């Protein structure tokens, strides 16, 4: 068991480092090609930071473990809005941006509803994958155009994405970063999924449970650490929009691309239990955002309580 946990942790570490190298290399090449930093941030950086989850889901689907792939995404979305946001607003209040109400939440809710609707037949296929990817591209283009027309929003996004000031000193370095990042993502996903499967077998629990808990929490750790640091720095203005953006990307990109490569079968329990939790938490966020246009300790306690209770029901 200790060996499996060690492989799981090593895989997660290599995945995170690999994703970071991939983002650095790709961002530098894009900036060298005179592509707008905002476009780089909303495409390459957004895709790169979700690359670990994407590789895990593809690896799990191809290795005959669809519950790990689906559980990882559903669990990560619940974790983002219940655990990560809950911890963030407990440390310090989060002001609700108007765009979070008018754009981010509706798209996040629509994505979750589409996933639920299309998963009812027990499978996400190529058709659903094509639509999800098309929806993601359309949403990204809309955000880029909107931000470009609103100078303040563009500046805020560029600062939040922490883009490099410019390209690196050499193209060779960029390519090396891409190769290291790609290798890290490949081997990290192999180890992470392998460790998760072995851990499930050792503990005698389903792959759904491991996907919903261990994988989801593991892949949400970067968001959790970033949110905690931002809270202590009192820089939480974009936290809510970023977390909902991560949820949108998880469904449209990760499940979309994975189902294009191989159809994902959907466990009955995931469909009848976990997806309702994801929809419920996403729906609950709306009144929390509308009341006083600020989320604080009360909302944080509610969200954390929901996450603790949900996790308890999954593992019990």
Number of C-alpha atoms within 10 A of each C-alpha: 13 8 11 19 15 14 21 27 18 16 25 25 17 23 31 24 18 28 28 22 23 30 26 24 24 21 28 28 22 18 19 14 10 11 13 11 23 22 22 23 23 17 16 20 23 17 21 23 20 20 26 27 29 25 22 30 30 24 22 26 22 16 12 12 20 25 25 30 33 28 27 30 28 26 29 30 33 28 30 24 24 27 23 30 26 26 21 28 26 20 18 20 19 24 18 22 17 13 11 21 19 10 14 22 23 16 20 26 21 14 22 22 16 14 20 19 11 14 21 14 12 14 16 24 20 18 13 22 25 16 13 26 20 15 17 20 15 12 15 17 15 12 18 19 13 13 18 16 11 11 11 11 14 20 14 14 19 18 13 15 16 10 19 15 9 14 19 17 9 11 14 11 15 22 16 14 22 23 16 19 26 18 17 25 30 19 16 28 27 21 23 28 26 20 22 24 21 18 22 20 13 11 10 9 13 15 22 25 22 24 29 28 21 21 28 25 23 19 22 24 18 14 20 22 13 13 25 22 15 18 21 12 10 13 15 22 17 18 25 28 21 20 22 23 18 24 28 24 24 24 24 27 25 27 28 29 21 27 24 19 15 16 21 29 20 19 19 13 11 22 19 12 12 21 22 16 20 23 20 13 20 21 15 13 19 15 11 16 21 13 10 10 14 15 24 17 17 13 21 23 17 12 26 20 15 18 22 13 11 17 16 10 9 15 12 7
